[in-house]
Amino acid sequence: MELLDKTIKIKLEAFMYDINKILSDTIIQGFDAIEALINIDSFLEAEQGMKNLSRVQRELAAYCTSTALIEKSKELRERLDGIVNEILQRDFEDINTYSMNSPKDLITKLRIIALRGNARFNQVYNIMLGKIRQNFSTAIEQVRAAALEERVNKEIDSKLKDILPFKVDIDKLEEELKKKIQKLGAQLLAIASKSELSSRDSDQFRMFYNHLASLDKYTARIGFDARQFLDASEEKIFDQVMSLSKEIRSSSSDVPKVAKLLTKMKFFAENLSMFDNKINEEIDEILKIYKQQEGPAVLMQLTMILEKTDIGARLISEHSSLSGEDWRRRREKMQNQDNLEYVLKELAGDDITTDVLATCYQTFRATYDDLISRILGVFDQKKDNEPDLEVLINQTKALVATVTKKPNTIIWDHSFKDKIPELLAHIFAVWTLKNTQHYNALRGIESARAYLLMPHVAQVLAIFRILGIGYNKYTKIKGSNKSLAEKISDDLINNLVEIGTGEGKSVVMAVTACVFALLGVDVNCSCYSEVLSARDKKDFASVFRALGVEERIEYGTFNKLITLLTRTFGRGTDFICRNQQLLLNGGMHVLQTFFSEELSEEYQIIGRGARQGDYGSYRMILLDKDLEWVLGPNWKTELPKILGTTLYAALNKARNAIYESKCAAKELGIEQCKHEHNASKEFMTALSEGNMKTVKNFLLEQNRGASSVPKTSRTVLLMDATGSMSNLLSATKETVCTMFERASDILKEKMLPSDAFQMQIAIYRNYNSKANKILQTSSWETKASNLRAFMNTIHPEGGWGNEAIEIGLWHAVKESEMQNSISQVILIGDAPANTQKEVSQKRGSFGEAYWEKTRFSKPTYYQYELQKLKENSIPVHAFYLTDYAKGDFRKIARETQGRCEHLDIYSSDGAESLTDFVTEEILRSAAGDQGDAAVELYKMKYERKTYAF
């Protein structure tokens, strides 16, 4: 600095001063924000912010030398260090002040921080919660101790006198209340009287209106009528709505002005929800009148203007007079779906004969167009709401009348297959003519046919394929052993048709159901969710009713799972972008923040971005810890290995392996269900034939109670149920019945009691699960169905690195101390046991004060519990899912003379391996001296054999 020119030196010093001031002021602003967070009890955010700013301050220490900054930093750090005492000094002793000074938000925030493992705030949370509970208990005791007449005193004045430290004038309070209501009413009417309402005005109107509406039922008691303000405000609003409506009638030739007036009416409907139904009805009414005055063609111009704004787009979609134009435009965007040559070119599948499909479609289209033209040609819209379909329906039924039907059999031959294109044309014609509302609204204009609901080429071809049309069939040429002759198949076989997202799966399913129902077959249609199922049934109910097949078609679901996305945007027609600027910018961007368990769900979510011919984009952003279910408990070490371009491929591969494993488990479950189904059928047959022996045997088996065998083998199946264990839990649920059935069969073959064993399932998690979830157990069972029912209630959750195996072993020890004791423990998991230090640290999550009130009041360690089992000669068979758990599981098995093996639950044979491992150990214990022989017999009879070539 001394060598610098004086002028440069002064400038440089000024620059350094400015830098110091700017940086110091910026950091002080950050400290002020942290102080504000502390003042609103956002301690977690405050601590994180302080940590970040302190790091910045240290990095910039050479440039930030402001005394104010240093003092502010010191002051804030001292406050954060003493925040525990500051919180504990707050006064929540008087519960009467809780209405104005509630501890609820503070307790909630403390609990969230405590759950994240912050021991300091966990202690504060437990102390504060204890104080508040004590305050309530004291207050309740005081009320109980009060004299009865004091408790039931009806004089408000007397009650308030006892509670408040000053004398209360009830009359004065009533007058003040009336004045406040009067003021609210005046403010409400002032807003309602404005010529135009802003969004802020409408917010205030709703607030004042709702306040008065809630007070209305009480104000009569003080001789005041709040209803007058509500009625008056409603009248003023509707005066404005009707004024806009009248202006539309008088300005009907000025389409831009009409669009502007309609937008104003819709603003009232959307922002004043208490009047929305009445205002929307008025919009519908004025649109009908407008259409009658100006004709349908003007509605097209109106729609083009309205679609430029969001509120205009909602007008189009929500009001039937305009929605027909919206439908026509969406259909225009999907022209390729009506291009036969394009669809046939894109069609992929097995043994496709495109020439047959093309010929059948042309037959279908000619018949369909002829039916629509003839029926609409004689349709008088002035006399009827919809065309007369009686003749069409009779013709449709006549097409299936010639089909040969026998009890439980329908003859599906070439003569009927030739009629399918014509039959589909009739069914689709019924569907189209039952949905003519948009056509009716625009009848008379040149392109009115574009407003009809008509099938796409892809939908018709999909139904052809489902019904066996367009397949090649290969047969041997007579007299030759080599060549195959190709011919058109007449068979109706099981078919799987894949239809792209947004291409009309519901239409294909409904029309196919109509074909079979017309043939006298009962049809079950399955959708992904109950919401979609109910919606589809409602959408096609008029068609089913018209054809007389409503009783034969049922809609159900694959499962009960309904995601929010599916509920709200389950169909392509539900998820449409009408914002033109957004479409010009590239369309809807879908951001997925979780990794789907099934690829099909991921495709559905991707498809939300580009619907009905529009453009769109998609991106997935994932939280690393959410990937535990797919990468396992050691996800932290696995994730860095696959980051980058290989990330998705690796995750998808792992997901597919998990999915295939679950499917394999389902197959075992299905086989078990088949067995039970056949047994039920045999029971029904025996019942109808009077075969009492079979009936009794079935009923005895179904109602079998606890085993009466003196020496019963008792096995505790102990499993990890944390976040990464969905495959194990799913496989156990699917295979537990198979385990019992196979074990019983082997015991019978060895001339031993088939019910000589009992099993209990126990699942463990970790100390970030509450006492009711860290350990869950079934009852002791000889019936596998009861264990399966228990597993239906168990779901993977929680988890915290090494898991609480000590809790599971503690339970096994408790069971061994019972009169019947236990024979063995089968342990299955993918993570080691907690160390002693981890037990102490993790229990601190909820705090020892919490655990002391539960059955887990005393901390334990897996080695302590293992020693107790060892002393009682109870083996623990340990099956580890990952190498991460291998060391501890081998040690556990070795110390108790148990078996230890790797269980690859994620492989396609995972469920079968699980069944084998558990069943073998059940047999080894239940069969006593013949245990090893029983296991060998089991292996011979059930275990899959592999051969190397």
Buried (B, 14 or more C-beta within 10 A) or exposed (E): EEEEEEEEEEEEEEEEEEEBBEBBBBBBEBBEEBBEBBEEBBBBBBBEBBEEBBEBBEEBEEEBBBEEBBEBBEEBEEBBEEBBEEBEEEEBEEBEEBEEEEBEEBBEBBBBBBBEBBEEBBBBBBBBBEBBEEBEEEBEEEEEEEEEEEEEBEEEEEBBEEEEEEEBEEEEEBEEBBEEBEEBBEBBBBBBEEEEBEEEBBEBBBBBBEBBBEBBEEBEEBEBEBBEBBEBBBEBBBEBBEEBBEBBEEBBEEBEBBBBBBBBBBBBBBBBEBBBEBBBEBBBEBBBBBBEEBEBEBBBBBBBBBBEBEBBBBBBBBBEBBBBBBBBBBBEEBEBBBBBEBBBEEBEEEEBBBEBBBBBBEBBBEBBBEBBEBBBEEBEBEEEEBBEBEEBBEBBBEBBEEBEEEEEEBEBEEEBBEBBBBBBBBBBBBBBBBBBBBBBBBBEBEEBBBBBBBBBBBBBBBBBBBBBBBBEBEEEEEEEEEEEEEEBBBEBEEEEBEBEBBBBBBBBBBBBBBBBBBBEBEBEBEBBBBBBBEBBBEBBBBBBEBBEBBEBBBBEBEEEEBBEBBEEBBBBBEBBBBBBEBBEEEBBEBEBEBBBBEEEBBEBBBBBBBBBBBBBEBEBEBEEEEBBBBBBBBBEEBBEEBEEEEBEEBBBEBBEBBBBBBEBBBBBBEBBEEEBEEBEEBBEEBEEEEBEEBBEBBEEEEEEEEBEBEEBBBBBBBBBBBBBBBBBBBBBBBBBBBBBBBBBBBBEEBEBBBBBBBBBBBBBBBBBBEBEBBBBBBEBBBBBBBBBEBBEEBEBBBBBBBBBBBBBBBBBBBBBEEEEEBBBBBBBBBBBBBBBEBBBBBBBBBBBBBBEEEEBEEBBBBBBBBBBBBEEEBBBBBBBBBEBBBEBBBBBBEBBEBBBBBBBBBBBBBBBBBBBBBBBBBBBBBBEEBBEBBBEBBEEEBBEEEEEE
